[in-house]
């Protein structure tokens, strides 16, 4: 995972995050396999549908679960890596729709903006 911090203002920072394709692929494969084991797909015995069929049939649900697993960890890692103490929840903006449409083949990029307490900077 790559992160890069940018100063928006003295109290606001933006962190650009890129989760590499290999990490995305690993989570995508695991979640797809979990769906394949539990899914009931017409034409296949329960739990025996091929991964490709399951990915097509449950595309949106699988994508949602992949993002739900990857993004919170990446946000936490980025905030800790840059030693930030945000005042509230970061604002998240997904950047590359190609990464979402081709899970596991391309990295997922997003940026997050965080507000910081000005008093923390005065103490340092």
C-alpha positions as CSV (number, residue, x, y, z in Angstrom):
1,X,0.0,0.0,0.0
2,X,1.3,3.4,-0.9
3,X,0.3,6.7,0.8
4,X,1.2,10.3,0.2
5,X,0.2,13.2,2.3
6,X,-0.6,16.7,1.1
7,X,-1.2,19.9,3.0
8,X,-4.6,21.5,2.2
9,X,-4.4,24.0,5.0
10,X,-2.7,24.1,8.5
11,X,-5.6,22.1,9.9
12,X,-6.6,19.9,7.0
13,X,-4.5,17.2,5.3
14,X,-5.2,14.9,2.3
15,X,-3.8,11.5,2.1
16,X,-3.7,9.7,-1.3
17,X,-3.8,6.0,-0.8
18,X,-3.3,3.2,-3.3
19,X,-4.0,-0.4,-2.4
20,X,-1.9,-2.6,-4.7
21,X,-3.6,-5.1,-7.0
22,X,-2.1,-8.1,-5.3
23,X,-3.7,-7.2,-2.0
24,X,-7.0,-6.5,-3.7
25,X,-6.9,-9.8,-5.6
26,X,-6.2,-11.8,-2.4
27,X,-9.3,-10.4,-0.6
28,X,-11.4,-10.6,-3.8
29,X,-10.5,-14.3,-4.2
30,X,-11.2,-15.1,-0.6
31,X,-14.6,-13.4,-0.6
32,X,-15.5,-14.9,-4.0
33,X,-14.6,-18.4,-2.6
34,X,-16.8,-17.8,0.5
35,X,-19.7,-16.8,-1.8
36,X,-19.1,-19.9,-4.0
37,X,-19.3,-22.2,-0.9
38,X,-22.5,-20.7,0.3
39,X,-24.3,-19.7,-2.9
40,X,-27.1,-21.6,-4.5
41,X,-26.7,-21.0,-8.3
42,X,-29.1,-22.6,-10.7
43,X,-27.5,-25.4,-12.7
44,X,-24.9,-26.2,-10.0
45,X,-24.9,-28.2,-6.9
46,X,-25.1,-26.0,-3.8
47,X,-21.6,-24.8,-2.9
48,X,-20.1,-26.0,-6.2
49,X,-20.6,-23.1,-8.6
50,X,-17.4,-21.9,-10.3
51,X,-15.8,-18.8,-9.0
52,X,-16.3,-17.0,-12.3
53,X,-20.1,-17.7,-12.3
54,X,-20.3,-16.6,-8.7
55,X,-18.4,-13.4,-9.4
56,X,-20.8,-12.5,-12.3
57,X,-23.9,-13.3,-10.4
58,X,-22.9,-11.6,-7.1
59,X,-20.7,-8.9,-8.5
60,X,-22.1,-5.9,-6.5
61,X,-22.3,-7.8,-3.2
62,X,-18.7,-9.1,-3.6
63,X,-17.4,-5.7,-4.5
64,X,-19.1,-4.1,-1.5
65,X,-17.6,-6.7,0.8
66,X,-14.1,-6.3,-0.7
67,X,-14.3,-2.5,-0.1
68,X,-15.7,-2.9,3.3
69,X,-12.7,-5.0,4.3
70,X,-9.9,-3.2,2.5
71,X,-10.8,0.5,3.0
72,X,-11.2,0.8,6.8
73,X,-7.8,-0.9,7.3
74,X,-6.1,1.2,4.7
75,X,-7.5,4.4,6.2
76,X,-6.4,3.4,9.7
77,X,-2.9,2.5,8.4
78,X,-2.5,5.8,6.5
79,X,-3.6,7.9,9.5
80,X,-1.2,6.0,11.8
81,X,1.6,6.0,9.2
82,X,1.6,9.8,9.0
83,X,1.0,10.2,12.8
84,X,-2.2,12.2,12.4
85,X,-4.9,12.6,15.1
86,X,-8.0,13.5,13.2
87,X,-10.8,15.4,14.9
88,X,-13.5,13.3,13.3
89,X,-14.2,10.8,10.6
90,X,-12.1,11.2,7.4
91,X,-13.8,12.2,4.2
92,X,-13.3,9.5,1.6
93,X,-13.2,9.9,-2.2
94,X,-12.7,6.8,-4.4
95,X,-10.6,7.8,-7.4
96,X,-10.3,5.1,-10.0
97,X,-13.5,3.4,-11.2
98,X,-11.3,1.0,-13.3
99,X,-9.9,-0.5,-10.1
100,X,-13.4,-1.2,-8.9
101,X,-14.7,-2.6,-12.2
102,X,-11.6,-4.9,-12.5
103,X,-11.1,-6.0,-8.9
104,X,-7.8,-7.7,-8.5
105,X,-6.4,-6.6,-11.8
106,X,-5.7,-3.0,-10.9
107,X,-4.9,-1.1,-7.7
108,X,-7.7,0.7,-5.9
109,X,-6.9,4.4,-5.3
110,X,-8.7,6.8,-3.1
111,X,-8.0,9.9,-1.1
112,X,-9.1,10.9,2.3
113,X,-9.2,14.3,3.9
114,X,-8.8,14.8,7.7
115,X,-9.3,17.8,9.9
116,X,-6.7,18.3,12.6
117,X,-6.7,20.2,15.9
118,X,-4.7,23.4,15.5
119,X,-3.7,23.2,19.2
120,X,-1.8,20.0,18.6
121,X,0.6,21.9,16.3
122,X,1.1,24.7,18.8
123,X,2.2,22.2,21.4
124,X,4.9,20.7,19.1
